[in-house]
Amino acid sequence: MLKVSAPVGNIFLDEWSDSSKVGNFERLKISRMEMEKRILRRRTDRGTDVGLRLDSGTRLRNGDILAVGDDHQIVVEQLPERVITVRIKTGSSKETMILLGHIIGNRHRPIAIQEDTVIFPIYANSEKKVFADLFYDIIDHLELTVEDRVFSPHSGADVHGH
C-alpha cells in the first residue's frame, strides 16, 4: 500500500500545466465529501491501494498529485456531483441578489460564484422544484439548471450541507 501524508503538487498549477507530464498518471477518483477527510483508503483506476493519513490542516483538491516516481504517479480526480446553477438575468436588481443569497444561505449550502452565476450541490433532482418554490418572488430574474459537474466551493462559503 502506498501511504500519503500530503500532496506533492497539483496538475492545475504552472509547474504541472504541461499535460504531457501527467498523461501516465493513475487516477484516484473520490467525491468532494471524501476529499474533506484526513484518513481515507481507496484504490486507483489501475488498482494501486492508497492509504491517506493527511497532515493536520492538509486538504485534498481536484488535481492534487499524491505520488511521482518510477513505481507510481497518482493524481486526485474529483468526481462530478449534481448541482443547481442559478444564473441571475441581466438587469436584475441588487435586491434580487441579496434575496438569492439569503434563501440559499438559509439552506446552509456551500456555493461557488462565477460572474452572474451561483452554483451549489443538491442531493436529488426534485430539489430544483424546491428551490424554484423558494425563489418564487425572484424566479423571473433567474435561470435554474441542474447538471453534473466537479463542484469546488468558494473558499469563503465552504460549509457542510445538512
C-alpha positions in Angstrom: 0.0 0.0 0.0 1.2 3.5 -0.9 1.0 5.8 2.2 0.5 9.5 1.6 0.7 12.4 4.2 0.5 15.4 1.8 0.2 16.2 -1.9 3.4 16.9 -3.8 1.8 19.3 -6.3 -1.3 20.0 -8.4 -1.7 19.4 -12.1 -3.5 22.7 -12.5 -0.5 24.7 -11.2 2.1 26.2 -13.5 4.8 23.6 -12.9 2.4 20.8 -13.9 0.4 22.6 -16.6 2.1 20.7 -19.4 -0.4 17.8 -19.9 2.4 15.6 -21.3 3.8 15.4 -17.8 0.6 13.9 -16.3 -0.5 11.7 -19.2 0.5 8.4 -17.5 -0.8 9.2 -14.0 -3.1 6.8 -12.2 -6.4 8.4 -11.1 -7.6 8.3 -7.6 -11.3 9.1 -8.1 -13.0 10.4 -5.0 -16.0 12.5 -4.1 -15.9 16.1 -2.7 -17.0 14.8 0.7 -14.2 12.2 0.7 -11.7 14.9 -0.2 -12.5 16.6 3.2 -11.4 13.6 5.2 -7.8 13.3 6.6 -7.8 9.5 6.7 -9.0 7.5 3.7 -8.2 4.3 1.9 -9.0 3.8 -1.7 -7.8 2.2 -4.9 -6.7 4.0 -8.1 -8.1 3.3 -11.5 -5.2 0.9 -12.0 -5.7 -1.0 -8.7 -3.0 0.6 -6.6 -4.0 0.6 -2.9 -3.6 4.1 -1.5 -3.8 5.0 2.2 -4.2 8.7 3.1 -3.3 10.0 6.5 -3.0 13.7 5.7 -1.1 16.1 7.9 -3.2 18.3 10.1 -4.6 21.2 8.1 -4.0 19.5 4.7 -7.0 19.2 2.5 -7.1 17.5 -0.9 -8.1 19.4 -4.1 -9.0 18.3 -7.5 -5.8 17.7 -9.4 -3.6 17.1 -6.4 -0.6 14.9 -7.1 -0.1 12.2 -4.4 3.0 10.5 -5.8 5.5 10.9 -8.5 8.1 8.3 -9.1 9.1 5.2 -11.1 6.6 3.0 -9.3 3.5 5.2 -9.0 2.3 8.5 -10.4 -1.1 9.3 -8.9 -3.4 12.3 -9.3 -6.7 13.0 -7.4 -9.7 13.3 -9.7 -12.8 14.7 -8.0 -16.0 13.0 -9.1 -18.7 15.2 -10.6 -21.8 15.7 -8.5 -25.3 17.0 -9.1 -25.6 20.8 -8.8 -28.0 23.6 -9.4 -26.7 26.5 -11.4 -28.6 29.8 -10.8 -27.9 32.5 -13.4 -29.0 36.0 -12.5 -30.5 37.6 -15.6 -29.1 40.9 -16.9 -30.7 43.9 -15.4 -31.7 42.2 -12.1 -31.6 44.4 -9.0 -29.4 44.2 -6.0 -32.4 43.2 -4.0 -32.7 40.1 -6.2 -29.1 39.2 -5.5 -29.5 39.8 -1.7 -32.7 37.7 -1.6 -31.0 34.9 -3.6 -28.1 34.8 -1.2 -30.4 34.9 1.8 -32.5 32.0 0.5 -29.5 29.8 -0.4 -27.8 30.7 2.9 -30.8 29.6 4.9 -30.3 26.1 3.4 -26.7 26.0 4.6 -25.3 25.0 1.2 -21.7 25.6 0.0 -21.7 27.8 -3.0 -19.4 28.7 -5.9 -19.7 32.1 -7.6 -18.8 32.6 -11.3 -19.7 36.1 -12.6 -23.5 36.3 -12.6 -24.0 32.6 -11.6 -24.3 30.9 -8.2 -23.7 27.1 -8.1 -24.5 24.7 -5.2 -24.8 21.0 -4.7 -28.1 19.2 -4.4 -29.0 15.7 -3.3 -31.9 14.9 -5.7 -33.3 16.3 -9.0 -36.5 17.1 -7.1 -34.6 19.9 -5.3 -34.9 22.0 -8.4 -38.6 22.4 -7.7 -38.0 23.0 -4.1 -35.6 25.9 -4.9 -37.9 27.2 -7.6 -40.6 27.4 -5.0 -38.2 29.1 -2.5 -37.2 31.6 -5.2 -40.9 32.3 -6.0 -40.6 36.1 -5.5 -37.5 36.4 -7.7 -37.8 33.5 -10.1 -38.5 35.8 -13.1 -34.9 37.2 -12.6 -33.3 33.7 -12.5 -32.4 30.8 -14.8 -32.1 27.4 -13.0 -30.3 24.5 -14.4 -29.5 21.1 -13.0 -26.2 19.4 -14.1 -23.4 17.1 -13.1 -20.0 18.8 -12.6 -17.0 19.0 -10.4 -18.0 21.4 -7.7 -15.4 23.4 -5.8 -16.9 25.7 -3.2 -15.9 29.4 -2.8 -13.3 29.5 0.0 -15.4 31.9 2.0 -18.6 29.9 1.6 -17.4 26.4 2.2 -20.0 24.9 4.6 -21.3 21.4 5.1 -24.9 20.9 3.9 -27.3 19.4 6.4 
